[in-house]
Amino acid sequence: MTGTPMKRLLIAAGLCLAMICTSLAQHAEIKLANTILKSDDTVVFVGDSITHQVLYTQYIEDFFITRYPQVRLHFHNAGIGGDRAWDALQRLDRDVISKQPDLVTILLGMNDASYQPFNPEVFAMYQADMTQLLERLQTTDAAIAPITPTMFDAVAARATKRERSEDMLRQYNAVLAFYGTWLRGEADRRSMTSIDMFSPLNNLTRQARLNDADYTMIKDAIHPGPDGQLVMASAWLEDLGLRGGVSNIVLTPFKESYKARVQNGTVTNLKITDGTIEFVFTGHSLPWVTPTDTAAARDMLKIGHRFSREGFQVHGLEPGKYELQIDGTVIDSFTHVQLANHVELQNFPNTPQSIQAAQVVSRNQTRSGETVRALRTHWFKFRNLQRSQRALSEASDPKTREGLAAKVAKNEAAMEGFEAQLVELEAKAAAELDELYELAQPKPHRYTLRQVK
């Protein structure tokens, strides 16, 4: 570098600033396999009761909020228990298109196949309704990602008291596989990115049953529990290209001190005092923490390593054992060999970053379980009216029509005040989401590494 000392200093400062800006720019947008999301964009999850459970959608929201806290997205759960593709079509304008979505994922099919062995007429109805749904969504500016139906667990079904035919038990999971195969082919034909939730649920279940023949993630055979829903969330993220680390810090000897190479954050105030290394790290993200009731699936999927790595690596240390503290809290002790190879700090729930992320998750559990679930349950009124109107239009027997007309009138009365309450619940969910983003903003943390043995 040529020029006066002051000029060299300004150039160096400019290079440093440029590196910081480049690092920050990585969070100005989120690159997915099928689109790019920016602040104020909207993601909509269309589905049936499996989406209405508000679990996989919550885990995905947690990922985005903590991984990309500077990119403030809007999330809208559009799942209703018992829905088929036809039902989703009836509410599409108000529940989906009115949100001006930038990404729509669609998880339907479990109910469409009607819980029976393969029926060509039932499948033809699903094809027609799903095709119309995809075509309607293609008239918007949204990227669309159809999702395969999830797993029907016949082993779990046999353990329940609900009566089902043996033919249905033996065939229904295969029927769903067929529906999913058709859907993925249709997505390919339309140049859409599809998401496969069926395969990981089945494959992991089969693997677990090598040790436990009764293992299940779907106790009622239809609705995955928290472990299964985390499998679904990870499939959603992986198939849309969202894997990778949270941060990486590498310290290497440099003259009489150390220098830091950092990904997704900045290191400042790096110094060595009496053999103790200290610095301040400000990350751009938090680790993806999942609720405690997903621990089994988290371990099975290696979620931390695959989606949330926080690498920490130190070269050139004297042989021995070293204690790592963050903000005065002892995280753990590591040998110089472990530190040279690298440790993954997302595995330690006592880091300030993990604690902060867990607070976000806890708050979102409350938001999802209360506000969002109430919002989705509110939509039953609309669905009940649409179904009763359809039944009335298809009925020909006078007595049947009389009964259905009374049902339609009752459902119409139940719709009074529907829109006002819907707007109120949507506003509450949006305000709570804003609070989550505020809670997820990363903070600077002081790291201290000292030899203890």
Backbone torsions as a table, in degrees:
resi	resn	phi	psi	omega
1	MET	NA	130.7	-177.7
2	THR	-106.9	169.2	177.5
3	GLY	110.5	178.7	-179.5
4	THR	-68.9	160.2	177.3
5	PRO	-55.0	-41.1	-179.7
6	MET	-64.8	-41.3	179.9
7	LYS	-64.5	-40.8	178.7
8	ARG	-63.1	-39.2	179.3
9	LEU	-63.2	-42.8	180.0
10	LEU	-65.6	-39.2	178.3
11	ILE	-64.3	-43.8	179.2
12	ALA	-62.1	-42.3	178.5
13	ALA	-63.0	-39.0	178.5
14	GLY	-64.1	-40.1	178.0
15	LEU	-63.9	-42.3	178.7
16	CYS	-61.3	-45.7	179.4
17	LEU	-62.1	-39.2	179.4
18	ALA	-62.5	-40.4	179.6
19	MET	-64.6	-40.5	179.1
20	ILE	-64.6	-44.7	-179.5
21	CYS	-62.8	-40.4	178.2
22	THR	-61.3	-41.9	179.6
23	SER	-63.7	-42.5	179.0
24	LEU	-67.1	-34.0	-177.7
25	ALA	-63.6	-23.2	177.9
26	GLN	-60.8	-21.8	-178.2
27	HIS	-104.5	11.0	175.3
28	ALA	-77.6	-17.9	178.6
29	GLU	-153.9	163.0	-178.9
30	ILE	-121.4	117.5	-178.6
31	LYS	-90.7	119.0	175.2
32	LEU	-107.9	173.8	-179.2
33	ALA	-64.9	-28.2	-173.6
34	ASN	-120.4	-0.4	-179.1
35	THR	-168.8	176.2	172.9
36	ILE	-123.0	126.9	179.9
37	LEU	-103.5	139.5	178.6
38	LYS	-126.5	168.9	178.4
39	SER	-53.3	139.9	179.5
40	ASP	80.3	1.7	174.2
41	ASP	-76.6	161.8	-174.0
42	THR	-124.1	133.4	175.3
43	VAL	-112.1	128.7	-179.7
44	VAL	-119.2	133.1	177.5
45	PHE	-107.4	103.3	177.4
46	VAL	-87.9	138.5	179.7
47	GLY	-177.3	-169.4	179.8
48	ASP	-109.7	-145.0	-176.2
49	SER	-65.4	-26.2	-179.4
50	ILE	-68.6	-31.3	172.7
51	THR	-81.5	-35.0	177.9
52	HIS	-63.4	-19.6	174.8
53	GLN	-61.5	-21.8	177.8
54	VAL	57.6	47.0	177.8
55	LEU	-115.5	-63.9	-179.5
56	TYR	-60.9	-33.1	178.3
57	THR	-66.6	-38.6	177.8
58	GLN	-64.8	-43.1	-178.8
59	TYR	-64.0	-38.0	177.5
60	ILE	-66.4	-43.2	176.3
61	GLU	-58.8	-44.5	178.5
62	ASP	-56.4	-42.3	179.5
63	PHE	-59.9	-51.4	-177.3
64	PHE	-64.4	-43.0	-175.8
65	ILE	-64.5	-40.4	-177.8
66	THR	-85.9	-31.2	-179.4
67	ARG	-80.1	-35.7	-176.6
68	TYR	-127.8	61.9	-175.2
69	PRO	-66.1	-17.9	178.1
70	GLN	-84.6	-15.6	-179.1
71	VAL	-103.3	96.0	-172.1
72	ARG	-86.1	104.3	-179.9
73	LEU	-94.1	162.5	169.6
74	HIS	-105.8	137.3	178.0
75	PHE	-120.1	138.2	179.2
76	HIS	-135.7	114.8	174.6
77	ASN	-80.9	120.5	-179.5
78	ALA	-120.2	48.0	177.4
79	GLY	-106.3	141.9	175.8
80	ILE	-135.4	130.2	-179.6
81	GLY	-55.9	132.8	177.4
82	GLY	86.2	-2.6	-175.0
83	ASP	-69.3	149.4	168.8
84	ARG	-118.7	177.1	-178.7
85	ALA	-59.2	-36.5	178.8
86	TRP	-60.1	-43.3	179.8
87	ASP	-62.1	-42.1	180.0
88	ALA	-62.1	-35.1	178.1
89	LEU	-62.7	-37.3	-176.0
90	GLN	-66.8	-32.9	-177.2
91	ARG	-104.5	8.7	-171.6
92	LEU	-59.6	-44.3	-175.8
93	ASP	-62.1	-51.5	-175.2
94	ARG	-78.6	-37.0	-171.3
95	ASP	-89.3	-20.0	-175.4
96	VAL	-126.8	-63.2	-172.1
97	ILE	-64.1	-33.3	179.6
98	SER	-63.6	-19.0	179.1
99	LYS	-80.0	-4.5	-176.4
100	GLN	49.3	58.2	-172.6
101	PRO	-69.6	151.6	174.3
102	ASP	-103.5	-21.9	174.9
103	LEU	-144.5	129.1	176.5
104	VAL	-125.4	125.0	171.7
105	THR	-111.0	146.2	-170.9
106	ILE	-128.7	113.8	177.6
107	LEU	-116.2	95.7	178.7
108	LEU	-136.8	171.7	176.4
109	GLY	123.4	-31.3	-178.7
110	MET	-58.6	-44.7	179.2
111	ASN	-84.0	-30.2	-177.4
112	ASP	-59.0	-34.7	-178.1
113	ALA	-76.9	-5.5	167.7
114	SER	67.9	17.7	173.3
115	TYR	53.9	51.3	178.6
116	GLN	-149.6	165.0	173.4
117	PRO	-56.9	165.6	-174.5
118	PHE	-53.7	129.1	-179.8
119	ASN	-127.2	114.1	-176.4
120	PRO	-57.6	-36.7	-179.2
121	GLU	-68.6	-40.7	177.5
122	VAL	-64.2	-42.3	179.6
123	PHE	-64.7	-39.7	179.5
124	ALA	-62.1	-37.5	177.7
125	MET	-65.8	-42.4	177.2
126	TYR	-61.4	-45.5	179.0
127	GLN	-57.4	-46.7	-177.1
128	ALA	-64.2	-46.1	-177.6
129	ASP	-69.3	-42.1	179.9
130	MET	-67.7	-37.9	177.0
131	THR	-61.1	-44.5	178.9
132	GLN	-64.3	-38.6	178.9
133	LEU	-62.5	-45.7	179.1
134	LEU	-64.2	-41.3	-179.2
135	GLU	-65.5	-40.2	178.0
136	ARG	-62.9	-43.2	-179.3
137	LEU	-68.5	-29.6	178.7
138	GLN	-69.1	-13.8	175.7
139	THR	-79.3	-9.6	177.3
140	THR	-93.9	179.6	177.5
141	ASP	-91.9	7.5	-174.7
142	ALA	-78.7	145.9	164.1
143	ALA	-75.9	140.7	-174.0
144	ILE	-121.2	131.6	179.7
145	ALA	-130.1	96.6	175.6
146	PRO	-67.7	145.8	-179.2
147	ILE	-116.3	136.2	176.6
148	THR	-62.0	149.2	170.7
149	PRO	-56.3	151.9	-179.8
150	THR	-84.0	-169.9	-171.5
151	MET	-84.9	139.5	165.2
152	PHE	-100.1	119.8	-174.3
153	ASP	-95.4	98.6	-177.5
154	ALA	-65.8	-33.2	177.9
155	VAL	-62.5	-45.9	177.7
156	ALA	-66.1	-37.1	-179.0
157	ALA	-62.1	-39.2	179.8
158	ARG	-66.8	-23.7	-179.7
159	ALA	-82.8	-11.6	178.3
160	THR	-88.9	168.5	-179.4
161	LYS	-88.9	-3.9	-177.4
162	ARG	-72.1	132.7	-178.9
163	GLU	-80.2	127.7	175.5
164	ARG	-140.7	148.0	-179.8
165	SER	-69.7	151.9	179.6
166	GLU	-64.6	-35.6	177.3
167	ASP	-61.2	-42.3	179.1
168	MET	-64.0	-45.1	-178.5
169	LEU	-61.2	-39.0	-177.7
170	ARG	-75.5	-28.9	-169.1
171	GLN	-107.9	-20.8	-165.7
172	TYR	-65.2	-37.2	178.2
173	ASN	-63.9	-36.6	176.9
174	ALA	-67.9	-35.6	176.4
175	VAL	-60.8	-44.7	179.1
176	LEU	-64.4	-36.4	176.4
177	ALA	-61.5	-40.6	178.8
178	PHE	-64.6	-44.9	177.3
179	TYR	-58.5	-43.2	-179.6
180	GLY	-65.6	-37.4	178.3
181	THR	-64.1	-43.6	176.5
182	TRP	-61.1	-43.6	-176.5
183	LEU	-63.6	-41.6	179.8
184	ARG	-66.7	-36.9	175.6
185	GLY	-64.6	-39.6	177.8
186	GLU	-65.7	-38.7	177.0
187	ALA	-63.2	-43.6	178.2
188	ASP	-60.2	-42.5	-178.2
189	ARG	-62.6	-29.5	-178.7
190	ARG	-99.0	9.9	-179.6
191	SER	58.8	39.3	176.0
192	MET	-103.1	148.9	171.9
193	THR	-83.9	124.1	178.7
194	SER	-101.3	161.7	-178.7
195	ILE	-121.5	129.1	-178.2
196	ASP	-103.8	102.3	174.2
197	MET	-95.9	-20.9	-176.6
198	PHE	-64.5	-49.2	-173.9
199	SER	-63.3	-50.4	-178.7
200	PRO	-62.9	-36.7	177.8
201	LEU	-63.0	-44.8	179.6
202	ASN	-68.5	-45.7	-175.8
203	ASN	-65.0	-43.3	-180.0
204	LEU	-68.7	-35.0	177.3
205	THR	-65.8	-45.4	178.9
206	ARG	-62.1	-40.3	179.4
207	GLN	-63.4	-43.8	-179.1
208	ALA	-66.8	-29.8	-177.8
209	ARG	-76.0	-6.8	171.8
210	LEU	-66.2	-26.6	178.9
211	ASN	-106.5	-24.1	-178.0
212	ASP	-142.9	103.6	-173.8
213	ALA	-62.9	-21.6	-178.0
214	ASP	-99.6	6.6	-176.5
215	TYR	-59.4	139.3	174.2
216	THR	-153.2	149.2	169.4
217	MET	-104.7	1.6	-172.6
218	ILE	-134.2	79.9	-169.7
219	LYS	-61.8	-32.8	178.5
220	ASP	-96.0	10.2	177.1
221	ALA	80.8	-16.4	-172.8
222	ILE	-119.3	-47.6	-171.8
223	HIS	-101.1	107.3	179.0
224	PRO	-58.3	140.6	173.4
225	GLY	-78.7	-171.8	-176.6
226	PRO	-53.7	-42.4	178.6
227	ASP	-61.6	-47.0	179.4
228	GLY	-63.8	-37.2	179.7
229	GLN	-68.7	-30.7	174.8
230	LEU	-69.7	-36.9	173.7
231	VAL	-58.7	-42.8	178.9
232	MET	-64.0	-44.3	-179.9
233	ALA	-62.7	-41.3	-179.5
234	SER	-66.9	-35.6	176.5
235	ALA	-65.5	-41.3	177.9
236	TRP	-57.9	-49.6	-177.5
237	LEU	-67.6	-43.5	-176.4
238	GLU	-67.3	-44.3	-178.0
239	ASP	-69.2	-20.2	175.0
240	LEU	-97.6	11.7	170.4
241	GLY	81.2	25.0	-175.0
242	LEU	-109.6	72.4	172.6
243	ARG	-122.2	170.1	175.6
244	GLY	127.7	-179.4	-172.9
245	GLY	-88.8	161.2	175.0
246	VAL	-84.3	-45.9	-179.2
247	SER	-161.7	165.1	175.5
248	ASN	-150.4	127.5	179.1
249	ILE	-120.1	123.3	177.8
250	VAL	-123.8	120.3	177.9
251	LEU	-106.9	128.5	179.0
252	THR	-130.3	146.9	179.7
253	PRO	-59.8	140.3	178.8
254	PHE	-147.9	108.3	-176.0
255	LYS	56.5	-120.7	-178.3
256	GLU	-95.6	7.1	-175.5
257	SER	-137.4	-148.7	177.7
258	TYR	-130.7	155.7	170.4
259	LYS	-122.3	153.4	-175.2
260	ALA	-113.3	136.2	169.4
261	ARG	-115.1	123.5	-168.3
262	VAL	-128.3	138.9	170.5
263	GLN	-115.2	132.0	175.5
264	ASN	63.5	47.9	176.9
265	GLY	165.8	-175.9	178.8
266	THR	-134.7	145.9	174.1
267	VAL	-113.3	130.4	177.2
268	THR	-132.1	165.9	175.6
269	ASN	55.2	39.9	178.7
270	LEU	-77.0	125.2	-179.2
271	LYS	-154.0	160.2	175.5
272	ILE	-120.2	126.7	178.2
273	THR	-130.4	115.8	180.0
274	ASP	52.4	41.8	177.2
275	GLY	81.6	-2.2	178.9
276	THR	-96.8	128.8	178.8
277	ILE	-93.5	130.3	178.1
278	GLU	-132.3	146.4	173.8
279	PHE	-164.6	166.5	175.6
280	VAL	-111.8	126.6	179.0
281	PHE	-114.2	128.6	173.9
282	THR	-118.0	108.7	-179.9
283	GLY	-84.2	167.0	175.8
284	HIS	-98.3	-7.8	-174.3
285	SER	-143.6	168.2	171.1
286	LEU	-114.9	158.8	177.5
287	PRO	-68.8	156.0	176.3
288	TRP	-83.0	99.5	177.0
289	VAL	-93.3	139.8	177.6
290	THR	-119.0	157.0	-176.8
291	PRO	-58.4	156.2	-175.6
292	THR	-61.9	-27.9	-178.4
293	ASP	-78.8	5.2	173.6
294	THR	-107.7	12.1	-171.6
295	ALA	-58.3	-40.3	-177.4
296	ALA	-63.3	-46.8	179.7
297	ALA	-68.6	-35.5	179.1
298	ARG	-59.7	-43.0	178.1
299	ASP	-69.9	-42.4	-178.4
300	MET	-60.4	-40.1	-176.7
301	LEU	-89.8	-7.3	-174.6
302	LYS	52.9	49.6	-175.0
303	ILE	-56.9	-44.8	-177.4
304	GLY	-59.0	-48.3	-177.4
305	HIS	-69.2	-40.1	-173.6
306	ARG	-80.1	-32.3	-172.9
307	PHE	-120.0	-10.0	-165.2
308	SER	-147.4	33.4	-175.0
309	ARG	-64.5	133.0	170.6
310	GLU	-120.4	87.8	-174.7
311	GLY	-78.8	142.2	175.5
312	PHE	-139.8	123.7	-172.2
313	GLN	-141.0	133.6	179.8
314	VAL	-133.3	123.4	178.9
315	HIS	-101.8	157.6	171.2
316	GLY	78.1	17.2	179.1
317	LEU	-78.8	150.0	172.3
318	GLU	-65.5	147.0	178.4
319	PRO	-55.6	138.0	179.7
320	GLY	150.9	-168.7	-179.9
321	LYS	-113.5	142.5	-173.3
322	TYR	-129.3	138.8	178.9
323	GLU	-99.8	130.0	176.9
324	LEU	-104.1	125.9	173.0
325	GLN	-116.6	143.5	171.4
326	ILE	-125.6	120.3	-176.8
327	ASP	54.0	36.8	176.6
328	GLY	84.5	-6.0	178.1
329	THR	-93.2	128.1	177.6
330	VAL	-72.6	120.8	179.6
331	ILE	-86.5	-51.5	176.9
332	ASP	-179.7	176.4	175.5
333	SER	-114.5	144.4	-176.2
334	PHE	-137.2	150.3	174.1
335	THR	-78.1	163.1	177.8
336	HIS	-62.7	-29.1	178.3
337	VAL	-69.3	-45.0	178.0
338	GLN	-59.8	-42.9	-178.5
339	LEU	-68.6	-34.6	178.1
340	ALA	-68.5	-35.2	178.7
341	ASN	-75.8	-37.4	177.0
342	HIS	117.0	142.8	173.3
343	VAL	-114.1	156.1	-179.0
344	GLU	-112.4	108.3	-171.1
345	LEU	-75.8	-14.2	177.4
346	GLN	-65.7	-15.1	179.5
347	ASN	-79.2	-3.4	-176.5
348	PHE	-112.2	108.9	-176.5
349	PRO	-70.5	-7.5	-177.6
350	ASN	-94.8	6.0	174.0
351	THR	-72.4	149.9	178.0
352	PRO	-58.2	-33.5	179.9
353	GLN	-66.6	-43.1	178.9
354	SER	-66.4	-38.1	178.9
355	ILE	-64.6	-42.7	178.5
356	GLN	-64.2	-43.6	179.2
357	ALA	-63.6	-38.1	179.1
358	ALA	-64.2	-32.9	176.2
359	GLN	-66.0	-39.5	176.3
360	VAL	-61.7	-45.9	-178.8
361	VAL	-61.4	-44.4	-179.5
362	SER	-61.6	-44.0	179.3
363	ARG	-65.7	-37.6	-179.7
364	ASN	-72.7	-29.5	173.2
365	GLN	-60.1	-43.3	178.8
366	THR	-65.5	-46.5	179.0
367	ARG	-59.2	-46.5	-177.0
368	SER	-68.6	-43.8	-176.2
369	GLY	-72.7	-23.4	-178.1
370	GLU	-108.4	-70.5	-172.8
371	THR	-67.0	-51.0	-175.9
372	VAL	-68.0	-41.3	178.6
373	ARG	-63.1	-40.9	177.3
374	ALA	-62.9	-38.6	178.1
375	LEU	-61.7	-43.9	-179.0
376	ARG	-71.3	-38.5	178.3
377	THR	-64.5	-32.6	177.7
378	HIS	-58.3	-31.9	-177.7
379	TRP	-71.2	-12.9	176.5
380	PHE	-56.6	-35.0	-179.3
381	LYS	-59.1	-44.7	179.5
382	PHE	-65.6	-45.5	-178.3
383	ARG	-62.5	-41.9	179.7
384	ASN	-61.6	-39.8	178.9
385	LEU	-65.8	-45.4	-178.7
386	GLN	-61.6	-42.2	-179.0
387	ARG	-68.4	-39.5	-180.0
388	SER	-68.7	-36.5	176.9
389	GLN	-65.7	-38.7	178.3
390	ARG	-65.5	-44.7	179.8
391	ALA	-61.2	-40.4	179.0
392	LEU	-63.9	-41.6	-178.3
393	SER	-67.2	-24.9	-177.5
394	GLU	-94.6	-13.9	-176.4
395	ALA	-81.0	147.5	178.6
396	SER	-121.6	-27.7	-179.6
397	ASP	-68.4	128.7	-176.5
398	PRO	-56.7	-44.7	-178.9
399	LYS	-65.8	-40.1	178.0
400	THR	-63.2	-42.7	-179.8
401	ARG	-64.4	-36.6	179.1
402	GLU	-62.8	-45.3	178.9
403	GLY	-64.7	-40.1	-179.8
404	LEU	-69.4	-35.2	178.0
405	ALA	-62.7	-39.5	177.5
406	ALA	-65.5	-37.4	179.0
407	LYS	-67.1	-40.6	177.2
408	VAL	-61.5	-44.3	-180.0
409	ALA	-61.1	-41.6	178.7
410	LYS	-63.5	-43.3	-179.8
411	ASN	-69.2	-33.5	176.0
412	GLU	-65.2	-40.0	178.5
413	ALA	-64.6	-36.5	179.8
414	ALA	-66.9	-20.3	-178.9
415	MET	-79.9	-6.1	180.0
416	GLU	-61.5	127.3	-179.1
417	GLY	78.6	6.8	-176.5
418	PHE	-58.4	-50.3	-174.5
419	GLU	-65.7	-41.3	-178.8
420	ALA	-63.3	-43.3	179.4
421	GLN	-68.9	-35.4	178.2
422	LEU	-62.1	-46.5	179.4
423	VAL	-60.8	-40.4	179.9
424	GLU	-63.4	-44.9	179.8
425	LEU	-67.1	-39.5	178.7
426	GLU	-63.9	-40.4	179.1
427	ALA	-65.7	-39.2	178.7
428	LYS	-65.1	-43.9	178.7
429	ALA	-61.9	-39.7	179.9
430	ALA	-66.7	-41.7	179.6
431	ALA	-64.9	-40.0	178.8
432	GLU	-67.4	-33.6	176.4
433	LEU	-66.1	-40.3	176.2
434	ASP	-58.3	-40.3	179.0
435	GLU	-64.3	-36.3	178.3
436	LEU	-64.3	-42.5	178.7
437	TYR	-63.9	-38.0	176.7
438	GLU	-63.3	-41.9	-178.8
439	LEU	-66.9	-25.7	-174.5
440	ALA	-89.1	-0.8	-177.6
441	GLN	-66.2	124.7	-177.3
442	PRO	-63.3	154.7	-178.9
443	LYS	-126.4	157.2	174.8
444	PRO	-72.4	144.2	180.0
445	HIS	-135.5	139.8	-179.8
446	ARG	-91.8	122.9	177.8
447	TYR	-100.7	137.5	176.7
448	THR	-133.3	124.7	179.0
449	LEU	-122.1	117.4	-178.6
450	ARG	-134.1	147.9	-179.6
451	GLN	-76.6	133.5	-179.7
452	VAL	-116.0	-14.9	177.8
453	LYS	-145.2	NA	NA
